[in-house]
Amino acid sequence: MEPVGLAALGTGGLVVGALVVLGTAPAALLLVPAALLGVGLLFGSARVWVDERGVTVRSPLGRPSWQVPLADVAEATVADVRPLRDFGGWGYRVGRDGRRAVVLRGGVALEVVQGDGRRFAVTVPGARQAAALLNTLATRQRT
């Protein structure tokens, strides 16, 4: 989850907490920001692997998960992702151009062009290294 999103959740939680302490809101109302924070922490991150199987993306709970098998990798590149502009937000998204992505933050993303032309991207630190490794592995498999 973007730092801005976590900051908004935190601020909302503080406001609700203050209202409960001041006695102007019921204590049960604290469950709402606690639930939102839990969801944000669980689904606001993902583990990404690039190996001889291809690219695998998993949430901390193991589901949902996405995979692009190495045999389907035509090319791996790096793309600059702007979550709202390119995909309409964060999470698993499909852009207007049909590109699928797991968007966890803005910035560089590993983008995989599949053999059938479909594109899959995931925002990840080290996207350049991941693309280089994936291209090397795909080339080795083809030869």
N, C-alpha and C positions, 0 to 999 in steps of 0.2 A: 504494500500500500504506500502511496506517496506520502512523504512527510507532511504535506499540507493536509491530507486526509486524516492522518493520525492526530495532527494538531487540532483539527476540527472536532474529532471524536473526544479528545481530551478536554477541550474547552467546553463542549456540551456536557460532559460528565461533571466537570467542576461546577457549572451553572446549576445542574440538577442537584448535585450534592449540597450546594449552598442553599437552594430552596428547601431541601429536606431539613437541613440544620436550622434554618430560620423558622421552620414550622409551617411554611406556606405550601408544601407539597407532601404527599404521602410517601413513606419510606419505600413502599413497593415500587415507586417510580425509579429507584436506583437500579432495578433489574434491566431497564431498557439500555442505558449506556454500558452496563456491564456485559450484556449480551452482544451489543454492537462491537465493543472492544474485543471480545472473544472471537467473533466472526472475523474481524479485521486481522487479528493476530494469526488465526489459523489459515485464512485464505489470502492474506496479503503477502505471501512469500511462496517460493517454489524452489525445488531442487532441479538443477539442469545437468544432464550428463551428455557428453559427446564422447563416444567410443566406437568400437568395431560394430556395434549394433545400430548406430546412427545417432539421432538426437532423441533424448527422453526428457520430458518435463513432468514433474509430479508435485502435487500440493503436499504440505507437511503430513496430511493424513493418508497419503497414498492414492487417494481418489479426489478429484479427477486427475487423470494423467493423459498425456499426449505423446505420440512417438512418430518420428519419420524414420523408417528403416534406411540403413545405409544404401541399399540397392535402389532406393527411390531418390537419392540425392544426385541431382544434376550439377548443382553448384551451390556453394555457401558463400554468402556475402555479408557485409555489415550495412545496416540501415539506421538512419536517424529517425526515431519514433517520437512523435508528439501525440500523447494519448488522446486528448480531446479532439484535436484536428484530424488525426489520421484514423482513429478508431471509435471516437465518441465516448471514451472513458477508459477505465482500467478493468482488468480481469481477462477472461477469454473473450476475444472479440473477432468479428469479421468486418473488415473495412469495406467501404463502398466499392473498392476495386476488386473485392473477393478475397483479398489477402487475409489469412487467418493469423491470429497472434495471441500470445499470452503477454499482456502488458501489465507490468508491475510498477513501472516508473517511466519517466521520460528519459530520452537519451539513446545511446547506442543499443542496437539489438542484433542478435544473430538472425540472419534471414536465410532460409533454405528454399532454393528453387528446386521443385521436384521434377521428375522426368516428364510428367504430363503438363507442366507449366504452372501448377498451383504453387503458392508461396505460403510459407509458415515462418513466423518470426517470434522471438522471445527476447525480451529485454533482459540483459544479463551483463554483469561486469566481465571484462575479458572477452567481449564479443569477437574482436579481431583474432585473438589466439584460437578461439573456438572454431571460427570459420576456416582458419588455416589448417587446423587439425582435421576438421571434417573433410575439406577438399583433399588433403593428403590421403586420408583413409579411403575416400571414395575412388580416387585415382588408382590406388593399390588394388582395390577390389575389382575394378574394371579391367586391369591388365593381367 
